[in-house]
């Protein structure tokens, strides 16, 4: 008998080659490249910092541009030409006036204007931030308080809009934008940036909205004035924050004892 051919033995036959559908990645030398470890992938800190500074700059610039466009529109319409929604809102306010609500609005009037808003609140905020050892935050708060108030007065005198006739308080010249609303928005955004907590933002939003409502309730401003003040105050606070964000981020977030031990 002849010996069986090795090629006739199924066990001896080589296994067919199985081709994978996925092609391996090769590096520049042609060697098989290893998949990167996901834990080793980290965002570029410089890029992250750049992105974090970009959103307040863009948002603030848009807000300020909207205020300027609204101011141009009001200037062209004339000092005694409120919008239709301004008149409708004022009519609703006049119908809902009551003694205790007027008193509450007068408290907001005192808190958001005059000596209290221009000197007391900024100086108190600066003092608190310095006690917390946040000098850059204190500088930021001082800058936004001064620049916001200055921008309000410049726009008021350029636009020259008349205030509503049913005003219950003594007020300076110019209705647009609302200085009280701008001041409230500046404080809200500034402290929201300095102390980035949800509850800080919520308190700031509530305070700003109440201030805007009180200004129209007292007949000191048209509702469009308060919207302009909101945009201007928030816009200034956002723009000024950009060059100081990195400095403020290095400051302690919690209070540091003033004495050792």
HUMO-V472769 format. One line per field, one symbol per residue. ss: DSSP state (A for helix, B for strand, O for the rest). burial: I if it has 24 or more other ideal C-beta (glycine too) atoms within 12 Angstrom, else O. A space follows every 10 residues. Layout:
ss->???
burial->???
This chain:
ss->OOOOOAAAOA AAOOOOOOOO OOOOOBOOOO OBOOOOOAAA OOOOAAAAAA AAAAAAAAAA AAAAAAAAAA AAAAAAAOOO OOOAAAAAAA AAAAAOOOAA AAAAAAAAAA AOOAAAAAAA AAAAAAAAAA AOOOAAAAAA AAAAAAAAAA AAAAAAAAAO OOOOOOOOOO OOOOOOOOAA AAAAAAAAAA AAAAOOOAAA AAAAAAAAAA AAAAAAAOOO OOAAAAAAAA AAAAAAAAAA AAOOAAAAAO OOOOOOOOOO O
burial->OOOOOOOOOO OOOOOOOOOO OOOOOOOOOO OOOOOOOOOO OOOOOOOOOO OOIOOIOOII OOIIOOIIOI IOOIOOOOOO OIOOOIOOII OOIOOOOOOO OOOOIOOIIO IIIOOOIOOO IIOOIIOOIO OIOIOIIIII IIIIIIIIIO IIOOIIOOIO IIIIOOIIIO IOOIIIIIII IIIIIIIIII IIIIIOOOOO OOOIOOIIII IIIIIIIIII IIIIIIIIII IIIIIIIIII IIOIIOOIOO IOOOOOOOOO O
